[in-house]
Structures are given as structure tokens and as C-alpha cells.
Amino acid sequence: AVLHARGYRIDSQEVCRDVPAICFITYHEAQIEAQTGRSESFAGILQQSTCIAAGLQSRGVAAGDIVVVCCDKSILAYSILLGTMFTGSTTFVINSLDANKIQQYIGQHPVKAVFCDPMYSDSVMKSVNKMSFPPSLVATIDLEDPLLESLTKSAEEFALLKVADTKQHVPLVLFSSGSTGDPKGVQISDLLLQRLGYTFDDESIELYLLMSAFSWISSPISLVSSILRGYTLVLSNSREPGYNLELIQRYKVNGVTLSASVVSLFMKEPSLAQLDLSSLRSVAIGGDVVLRREAEMFIQKVLQGRTGVQSLYGMTETGILTTWRNQDLLDLSKIDSTGLLAPGVEIKILNDEGQEVPSGSLGELWVKSVAMMVGYWDKPELTSQLFDPDGFFQTGDAGYFDNDGFLYIKGRVKDLIDFRGTKISVSDIEDILKSHPAVIEAAVISKPHPEGFHRLTAFVVNKPGCDVASEEIVAFVGDQVDKVKKLSGGVHFIDKLPRTSSGKVNRKLLHEMLV
């Protein structure tokens, strides 16, 4: 999108001369692979991605075609993603955990090309062999693969697609987490993709650690943002908190995006006290409810009070909807908020009767933005059901505004507990549970009772070496909440919380475990 907007002519063998001075045409590091130590400049990525685009076009890949990518993060993977975008085709990014289900996501539609990491090739090929229209091009994301190597060295002529309507053309399809059912393909428009790139607008950032999966919305956000802002992405495919904290020290990382679950793991990492994280000055948290105590503890233990955190609200369908621009991040009075509405965003909060609620009242969020998804892939009826006549999208998320316009998210509407007509969020209880020194993770759900009411039940993951009785946990929470929020359904200890492919707690599976 950046290249097209500036009218580039790109030769597949030579980065163009006499082009505007933007970050793509520079030679400092654009990306670093933490696991391998390999790095590449912006110019190198431009060179590689345009060669791939030329090679794809020479093999018949064009606007409207489907290209599937199933992989972890790597420099080569991002070059493939950019290359397919340059051709005008649509890239379907499949989570590596679902490598054997590609045909289910694509349906009966023909696929032109499939790229996958070598470790997922067996699962991907099983899926490819089940397709009604098998792709003509299947390659592993490895330069030792002759087919991929030939693409990266293509000498064919190449021309960027002229996009007629940036609101409707779809360069990218990502899949929702599936926390409320089967994953849905979210069609990302060119306009939304551009808007995603302005999510992180801190010009002081030089190195950003990207830990989230290639298939998550934070991946294209970080990619496009790094191109627009010119900062370096450090790519980590590890989920080990100690390893990722060490990367922050090693590369002197300035910025990072964390899921709520990783925040807790960082704070309880044994090596934390020995690490120098003083370079870290921008921390964004997303993906789940922000817990006040956890955020405060993170600022104290990990950031040592040098800076605060930016808890952001957004969805794959809408991009990031809130901002902390021009706010004092060390003012902890709003620490459990997700910020103010970003420019171009509207949110209305409705009760069960479809009426707007006043400030401070909990309800369901309906959102509208200047850039949103085109719709769900192959699901026009579902798309129309979730948009009202005024263009507001039904999120399924529960929250409220305070009197200053700050937004607070309290979980999914379906996870709220209805106690005698009052909606209760379990996030406050989970916050208390995670503050217990023996608890790493916790999730609370409602347990049906034969007499017709619900009892709150907690699933708890203990810190290794810490032996604590369920009665102690029940009492710990009970001393800090009123009667309706007590854990009358008890506590269950488990090895780890079940999660969706996007890292959110899979509460559906927790309910099944109770049954």
C-alpha cells in the first residue's frame, strides 16, 4: 500500500532509482529472527518480495486468486506475504495449529498457491490432497526448496496492481479465534490494512519485539507499522517468558505487544530480577480483559515504574479502536481502561433491549469505524446479521464508558453472570486470583445449579513448587468480594488453561470439563 500510494515502478532485479525517501528504501535492519540471528534490511525485503511477486505473476497468480500461507514468523514468510499482496491476490493466513484443516477454511474455492514451513508440510499436504481444486504451486518456506528459490530469483517483469477500491479489495484474510464457535475468515481491506499500520505511532521506537503468531492480527499491524515508521522488528516464535525477556535485554528492545496471559507470565518469571529491561518504554496489552492489579504489578515489577502500559481494545474485524495518545501512562487512575476512542471510531453500548446505556453502565459494544472488515469470508448472511442499518458491528463484548470517555472492557457478553437481573463480570475475581502468590493463571466460569442459579467456579494453575489448598483460594477471594462473587462452586487445579489459537482462554472447554 505504501509503495502503490507513491506510484512506484518496481523492477524485480533492482530496487528502483530516484524513488521517494521512505523507510523501505533504507539499509538498516528491518527484521531480525531471534532464533537464527538472521537479519534483513528494508531494501533487502523489498527486493525479495518484489521478486516473489514477479515469480508468482509468471506462474499465473493474479488479482482475485487465493494464496494460502501456514507458518511461523520469519523474514522469508513476511516477504512472501508482501509479494502476494503486490500481485493483488488474497493471502489466507492459517494458524499452524490448523494446518490439517485448510480445506475446511477455504471451502470449495480454488487455491492458486500454498506456502508452509517445512515442519507443517505433512499436515498441509494432507489438507491440500482433500481440496476440490488442488493448487498448482505448493512450496515450503525454505530457500533450499527449489521452487521457492526460483521465485526469490525471478527475473520476470512485474507491475503492481492498480487497486480501484481500497475499501473493498481484500489483500488479506485472517481467521478469528473461534472462542464463540468455528473460526471465521475476516476479510481485511487495503484501507483497514493501512489503518492498522498507524496503531503504534510512537516515533521513539527503534526495535519492537513481536511474539504473537504470524496468523494473529498483531502480526500485520506490526509489519505495516514497521514499514511506515521505519523501526526494526525482532521476531520471536518462542512462548517461553524467560527467553523473550532475555531478548528485550539482548536487543535493547523499546516496544512490545503482550497478551494478558503473557503479562502474568512475565511477572512470575524467576529470571526477571537479573535482567536489564531499562530500554523498554512502550508496552501495549491486548487480546483479553485488562486486570487492574495485574497492570499495576507489571508496571512495578517489570517496568520498575519507568513508564506505564497501553491497554488497547480492538478485534480482527475492526482493527484497534482505542488510543492512549497524549495521555500520562503513569497516571494509574485509568489503568484498567483500554483508553479513549481513536479518531474515526464510534461505539455505542446497548442493553439487552437494544437501548443505549448511560456512562458507568455495563452493556454490549457495537462499533463503527472508517475502516473495518469487508465481511466474513463466504458468510454473507452472518455478515449482514452482525451489522445494524447504521453500519455498527455487534462485537459480543461487554463494557462501559466512564464519565471521561474512557472505555472499560469486562469480557464477553455470554460470559457475564446474570444474578437476579444484574450482570456480573468475572474479570475482577480473576484479577484477585492472579494476585495470589501461588497462582500463575486463573479463569472463572459459572457452574449451573439444580435450583436454577449459578455458582462461580475457578480453574487455577499453580506456580511450580507451590502447594495450596482449594479452601485457601476460596477464602482468599471471599475476603475481598461481596457474596455474589464468592467462589461457591469451588476451585479446580489444572496444569494449564485451555486456549484458542489466538491465546484467549477457551471457556467453552472449561464448561465441558465441569460437565
N, C-alpha and C positions, 0 to 999 in steps of 0.2 A: 504494500500500500504506500509506503514512504517513497519507494522508487518510482512507482507509477504516477504519484501525485506531482513529482518533479520532472516528468517527461523524459526519463532516461531512455537511451538506446543502449542495449547491453550486448556486447559481443561475447560469445561463450568462451573464447580463448584469451580475452584480455579485458581487464576491468577498464571501463571507458575513461578516456581522457576528457579534460575540460568539463567535469561534472561539478554540481554544487558541492560545497564542503560540508557534508553531513557525516555522521559517525560511521556509516557503512564504509566510507572510503578513507579509512584510517588503518594504521598498522599496529595499534596496541591491542592487547588481548581482549577478545570479545567473550570467549568462553574457555573455561578450564575444567577438565574432567578430573575430579578429585581422586577417583580410584586408579586412574592410569597416569596422571600427571600431564597428559597431553593438553595442548592449548592451541588456539587458532585466533587470528586477528579478524576484525570485521571484514577487511578486504579479502582475506582467505575464504571466509564463509560465503561472501558474495560470489567469489569466483567459483567455488564448489557448487553452490545452489543453482547458479545460472547454467553451469554445465549439465547438472542433473535435469534441469528444466528442458534444455535443448535435447538431451538424450531421450527424455520422456516424449517430447513432441515428435521426435523422429520415429518413435515406436507407436504413434497414433494416439497418445494421450492428449486430450483437448478439453476445452471448457465443457462442463456438464458431466464429464466422466467421474467415476468413483475410484479413488486410490485409498487402500487400507494400510494403516501403519499400526503395528503392535510391538512396542519396545519399551525399554527403559531410556533414561535421558543419556544423550551423547552428542558430541559435536556433529557427527555424521547424521544422526537422526534429525536434528534441527535443520541441517542443510537439505535433507530430503523433504521435510515439511515445507520449507521456504520454496524449494524447487517446484513442488506440486502446486503451491499457491500461485507461482509465477505463470504457470500454464493455464490457470483459470479453472482447473479441475477441483473437485471437492475431496478433501482428505478426511477420512473417517479414522479417528484415533480410538483404538480399542485398548482397554486396560489389559495388561499382560496376564492378569488372573483369569481373564475370559478368553484367552487365545483359542480355545476349542469351541467357542460359541459365535464366531464371526458370522457364520451363515445365518444364525438366528437374528442378529442385529441388522444385517443387510437385507434379508428377505429375498424376494425373487428378482432383485435388481442386479444387472450385470456389473462386474467389477473389472476394471482395466489392469490394475497392478496391486500387488501386495508386498509390503516390506516388513520384515520382522527381525528381531535379534536372533542369533543362532540358537540360544538356549530355549527359545519358544517355537522353533521351526517345526518340530514334530507335532505339537498341538495345533499349530496354524495349518499345517498341511492336511491334518485330519478334517479340519473345518473347510478348507478350500475344496477338498475332494467331495464334500457334500453340497457344494454350491450348484445351483441350476445353471449358472453361466460362469464357469471357471475363468479366472484371469489369465491373460496371455503372458503376463510378466510377474514372476514371483522371485524375489531376491532376499537374501539375508543382509542385514545392516553390518557388513563386514567388507573391508576393501580386498580381502582375499577371495571374495565371491566374484568370479569373472564378470558376471552380468552387472553387478553394481560398480565394479571398477571401470567397466566400459562406459557407464553412464557418467561417472565423475570426470571422464576424459573426453567427453563428446566434443566433436569439432563442428557440429551442425549449427546452422543459423538458428537464431532464437529471437522471438518477439514477445514482449509482454502482452497479455490480454488487455484489451480496452474494455473496462467494466462500464456498462451502460447505467446500471442502477446499483449503487453501493449499499442500499438498504435491503435489496432483495437477492443479490448474488451471494452464494454461500461457498466460501473457501474452506470452511472447517465444520465438522460435526463432532461434538463431544457428547458423551453419554452421562446422564445423571447418575447419582449414586445408587439408586434403586432402594433407598430406605423406605419408600412407600409403595413398593411393588417392583416390577421389572424395570431395568434401566431404560430410559427414553433418550433417543437421539436428539440433541439440541442443535439446531442449525444456526451457526454463528455467521452473521453477515459481515461484509467488509467494514461497514460503519461501526458495528459493535467491536470488531477486532481492533480497529483504530482507537476507539474509546478505551478499550482495555489497557492500551499502551500508556495512557495518561493516569493510571491508577496510582503509580508510585512517582510522585513529582518532586521528590527531594533531590535537588541538584548537587548536594554534597556527597551523595553515594558514589563510590568508585568500584566497590566489589559487593556483590549480592549473592548470598548463599541460597541456592534453590534445592530444596529437599523433596518437594512434593512430586508425585508421579507424573510422567510425561502426559498422561491422559487427563489430569485434573485441570480445571480452569486456570489455576495459578501458573501453570506451565506457559500457555500462550501469553498470559498477562506479562510474565517476566521476560519472555523472549521479545515481544514487541516493545515493551518499555525499555529494555536494554539497548535496543536498536535506536529508539528515539532519543534516549538520554545519553547513550554512549558509555554506560558502565559495564563492568565485567561480570559475567555470571559464573559462579563456581558451582558445578553440577555434582550433586551427591546422590547416589542411589541407595545409600545405607539408611537403615532405620535405627541404628544404634545411637542413642543420645550422646554417649561419651565421644564417639568418633566425630559426630557433627559439631559438637562443642570444640573439639580439638581443631577442626577445620577453621572455625572462626578465629582461633588464636593463630594458626599457621599462616593463613592468608590475610590476616587483619581485616576481616570482613566488616563492612559498615552496616549492611542491611540484611534482614532475613524475614521470611514469612513463615509463621508457625500455625499448626492446627492447635486447637485447645488441648488435645490429648498430649501433644509434644511439649507444651508449656509445662505440664505436670512432670513429665519425664525429665526434662532439663533440670528442674529444681531439685529433683531427688537423685541426680547423678552423683555417685561418690567422688568422681574426679573434679567436680565443679570448683572446689576451693583452691585447687592447684593451677587453674587456668587463668590466663590473662585475656579477658574479653573487653578490654577498655576501648577497642576500636569500634565496638557495636554501638550505633547511635540511632538506628531506625528498626523497630520491631513491629510488624503487623501480625495480628492474630485474626483468624477466621475459621470458618468451617463448622462452628458449633457455638453454643451459648457461652458467653464470656462470664466467668465467675469472679466476683469482686475480690474475695480473699486470695484466690489464686493469682490474679493480676497484680495485686499489691505485693504478694510474696515474691513474685517473679521480678518485679522492679527492685526489691530489696536484695534478693539472693543472687540473681543473675546479672542484673544491670547495675547493682550496687548504688542505686539512686541517681545515676548519671543522666538518665533520660527515662521517659515513660514508654507506654505501648500504645499502638493504634489498633483498637479492635474495630474491624470493618464488617459491614453486612453486605451480602450480595449472593447471587445464585449464578449457576451456569447459564440460565435462561436470560439473565438481565445484566450480568457483569456486576461490578462493585457499585453500590448505590449510596454509600456514605463517605464522609471525609472528615479529617481532623485538621485540615489546613488552617493555619493562623490560630491554632489552639495551644494552650500551655499543657503539654503532655505530663507535666509533673503535678498538675492540679488533680488530685485523686478523687475529687468530689463526683466526677463523672466516670470513674474508672471502669464501671460495669456497663457503660453505654457503648454503642457502636458508632457514635459520632452524629454529626449533622448531615442532612441530605446533601448530596453532591449536586452541582449545577445540572439542570436538565432533568431532575428526578422529582417525581411526585409519589407520595404514599398516603393512602387512606386506610384507616383502621376501623373495621366493621365488627359488630357483634353478631350473634347467631341469627338475628332477624334482618341482617343486612343494613343496619343503621350505623352511621359513624359514631364513634365513642369519643368522649372528651379526653383531654390530656390526663394522663395518670391511670386511665382505664385500659385493661387488657382486652385485646381483640385480635382478629386475623388481618394480616397485612395484604393489601392489594397495591401493586406497584405499577408505575408508568414511567418510561424513560425515553429520551430522544433516540436511544439506540438499544434495541432489545433483539431477542432471537427472532428469526423469520418464522419459526414454528417447530413443532416436533416432527422429526423425520418419519414420513409415511403414516402420520397420525393426524390428519386434518380435523377429524371430529373432536379428538381430545384437545387439540389446539384451540378450536373455537369455543369449547366448553369452559376453558380456563381464562378467557378474556371477556370482559364485560363490554357493553356497547360503546363505552368511552375509552376503550383501549387499556384498561387496567388489568393486570395479570394477577390471578389468585395464587398466592405463594404457599399457603398451607402453614405459614409460620405465625407464631403468636408473639405479640409485643405491644409496646405503648410508647408514646411521646411524653416527655416531661414538659413543664411549662416553659423551658428554654429552647424547646425544639430538638432536644437530643433523643435519639432513638434507642430503645432497650429491647433486646430480643430475649424471649423466655422459652424458646423451644418450639416444637411442632404443636399445632392445634390439637391433633389427635392424641398427643401425649399429655395434654392437660388433664388434671383430675377434677371431675365435677363433684364437689361436695356440697350438697344441699343448695344447688343453684349457683355456687361460687366456683369459678375456675381457679385451680391452683397449679402453679408451675413447680416442677420438682428440681429446677436448677439450683435454687437456694439450698436445698437439702444436700445435693451433690457437692456444692461448694463446702459445706460443713464437713461432709465425709472426707473430702480430699485434704482437709486441713489436719486430719488425724495423723500423727507421726508414723503410724504403721501402715497407712493406706497409700497406694500408688494411684489406683484408678477406682472409680465407683460410678454406678448408674442406678437410678431409682425408677421403678415402674409401679403401676397399680396392680394389686392382686385381687381378683374378684372374690367376693364372699357370698356364701349361700343366702345370707339375709338381705342381699341386694346392694350393699355398699362396698366400697373398695378399701383395701388396706395397702399402705405403701410398703414396698419390699425393696431392699437394696442388694445389689450384686457388687461385691468388693474384691479387689485384687490387692493382696498384702505385699508389703515390701519384703524382699528376701531376708530371711532370718528373723522376721518379726512374727511372733505368735500372739494373736489377740483373740479373745473370745467374742462371739457374736453379741452376747449380752453387754459387753463393754461398748461395742459400737452403737448398739441401740440406745444405751444410756447417754453416750457422748452426744448423739444427735438430740435425744429427748430433752436434755438440759438446755438446749439452745433454741427450741422451736415451740410453737403452740400445739395444742392437742391434735389438730387435723393433719399436722405434718410429721407426727411421730411415726417411727418405723414399726407400726403394729403388725405388719406382715413378716417381720424378721429380716435377717441378714443371711445371704448365701455367699460363701467364699468360692471363687473360681480362679483358675490360672491366668486367664486373660479375658477381656471383654470382647465379644464378637463384634466385628466391624464390617461396614460396607466397603466396596472397592475404593471409595473416596475417604475412608478413615473415620466416618461417623459411627457412633455406637449403633449396632443393629438391634433396636429394641424389639422388633418383631421376633427375633430368635430368642431373646430373653423371655418374652411371654411364652414362647413354645417350651422353653426349659422349665417354666413353672408348671405347665400342664403335664 
